């Protein structure tokens, strides 16, 4: 339904004048009236939630930048004293921004999982999926640079560890690391570079989000059945049906957001970051934020530095190539029982990697005496669990093309409203009539 005609009618002389020169009102009206599949559930509200998160992050980030000092001597003080204590409601703005990053990633992970479960990445929506993956990659870059800006112990040493990874790349590794550092060590020039990029990248993300929305409106929304809309009876206008649904979901999401902002402002942070950066004192356990922990666990699970960096990059690259390695003709996992089981195993593997990334690499999986088998064979360590989980993570993508060829899917409906999993005896799937629609 991407070629639906415009229904906007200018209501005044000013609107008619503007419409012939800059049809921005028509554009907004057409977005609101865009025909949307009638069967979208609440998993499809995370697009609106993510737009809300992006606006919040940009707005609070601009205010924080007004009071931030991007120097090694002033960064920590500007955050802990100026912003948190001297600026009116600075503590609130910083808490919203810091916890907003976690809320942003929580929403984007659920958005990605929904897209994978319902097959929203399959043709004709490959470009839509690729743009989403680009947004995710830009988010990780932005979040990492933002994590460095408070210039506490974890910020400084996190920057040192992560930027050193680029040194493992052949030929370009050392020049690239020197470029990121602005010298030969993590210091003031590094902080200035990261502050500049952290301020710039959210606007790049906003631009790519615009392309993402544009790419969405060409083929139209996917839906839980994975069946394309066939007529206007399969759709409803985006407004008011889904604007109301999105606003309700955003309101519920804001409650969770507010709990962290007002009651648990430091729950997702690291206590070491309350101490000013000290190049001579290394923290006992350097870990990134929770939303990067699975990739950090993959990196640590591999002894060779270059191989670990390549595996880390490969874990993200798998998402980019997913539309081309999934060979199944069926989109939604509602009708792919075997692949659905593998998908949930993959989620467990990713969560396990996240837990492993938060632990000491040589720590015990089962504290205390775990029994002679684990101790004798040396497999009772977080590193070995990380390797098993990483194997399952990559194994999911490796087996995806095979499953698409050999799996026998369940019957797929003919339209968005045709029941197939449960229907009266003797009535074949697809024979049910479309329900009446009320204006």
TAPE-V994662 format. One record per residue. N is the residue number from 1. SS is DSSP state (H for helix, E for strand, - for the rest). Layout:
BEGIN
n: <N/N>
ss: <SS/SS>
END
This chain:
BEGIN
n: <1/2/3/4/5/6/7/8/9/10/11/12/13/14/15/16/17/18/19/20/21/22/23/24/25/26/27/28/29/30/31/32/33/34/35/36/37/38/39/40/41/42/43/44/45/46/47/48/49/50/51/52/53/54/55/56/57/58/59/60/61/62/63/64/65/66/67/68/69/70/71/72/73/74/75/76/77/78/79/80/81/82/83/84/85/86/87/88/89/90/91/92/93/94/95/96/97/98/99/100/101/102/103/104/105/106/107/108/109/110/111/112/113/114/115/116/117/118/119/120/121/122/123/124/125/126/127/128/129/130/131/132/133/134/135/136/137/138/139/140/141/142/143/144/145/146/147/148/149/150/151/152/153/154/155/156/157/158/159/160/161/162/163/164/165/166/167/168/169/170/171/172/173/174/175/176/177/178/179/180/181/182/183/184/185/186/187/188/189/190/191/192/193/194/195/196/197/198/199/200/201/202/203/204/205/206/207/208/209/210/211/212/213/214/215/216/217/218/219/220/221/222/223/224/225/226/227/228/229/230/231/232/233/234/235/236/237/238/239/240/241/242/243/244/245/246/247/248/249/250/251/252/253/254/255/256/257/258/259/260/261/262/263/264/265/266/267/268/269/270/271/272/273/274/275/276/277/278/279/280/281/282/283/284/285/286/287/288/289/290/291/292/293/294/295/296/297/298/299/300/301/302/303/304/305/306/307/308/309/310/311/312/313/314/315/316/317/318/319/320/321/322/323/324/325/326/327/328/329/330/331/332/333/334/335/336/337/338/339/340/341/342/343/344/345/346/347/348/349/350/351/352/353/354/355/356/357/358/359/360/361/362/363/364/365/366/367/368/369/370/371/372/373/374/375/376/377/378/379/380/381/382/383/384/385/386/387/388/389/390/391/392/393/394/395/396/397/398/399/400/401/402/403/404/405/406/407/408/409/410/411/412/413/414/415/416/417/418/419/420/421/422/423/424/425/426/427/428/429/430/431/432/433/434/435/436/437/438/439>
ss: <-/-/-/-/-/-/-/-/-/-/-/-/H/H/H/H/H/H/H/-/-/-/-/H/H/H/H/H/H/H/H/H/-/-/E/E/E/-/-/-/-/H/H/H/H/H/H/H/H/H/H/H/H/H/H/H/H/H/H/H/H/H/H/H/H/H/H/-/-/-/-/-/-/-/H/H/H/H/H/H/H/H/H/H/H/H/-/-/-/H/H/H/H/H/H/H/H/H/H/H/H/H/H/H/H/H/H/H/H/H/H/H/H/H/H/H/H/-/-/-/-/-/-/-/-/H/H/H/H/H/H/H/H/H/H/H/H/H/H/H/H/H/H/H/H/H/H/H/H/-/-/E/H/H/H/H/H/H/H/H/H/H/H/H/H/H/H/H/-/-/-/-/H/H/H/H/H/H/H/H/H/-/-/-/-/-/-/H/H/H/H/H/H/H/H/H/H/H/H/H/H/H/H/H/H/H/H/H/H/H/H/H/H/H/H/H/H/H/H/-/-/-/-/-/-/-/-/-/-/-/-/H/H/H/E/E/E/H/H/H/H/H/H/H/H/H/H/H/H/H/H/H/H/H/H/H/H/H/H/H/H/H/-/-/-/-/-/-/-/-/H/H/H/H/-/E/-/-/-/-/-/-/-/-/-/-/-/-/-/H/H/H/H/H/H/H/H/H/H/H/H/-/-/-/H/H/H/H/H/H/H/H/H/H/H/H/H/H/H/H/H/H/H/H/H/-/-/-/-/-/-/-/H/H/H/-/H/H/H/H/H/H/H/H/H/H/H/H/H/H/H/H/H/H/H/H/H/-/-/-/-/-/-/-/-/-/-/-/-/-/-/H/H/H/H/H/H/-/-/-/-/H/H/H/H/H/H/H/H/H/H/H/H/H/H/H/H/H/H/H/H/H/H/H/H/H/-/-/-/-/-/-/-/-/-/-/-/-/-/-/-/-/-/-/-/-/-/-/-/-/-/-/-/-/-/-/-/-/->
END
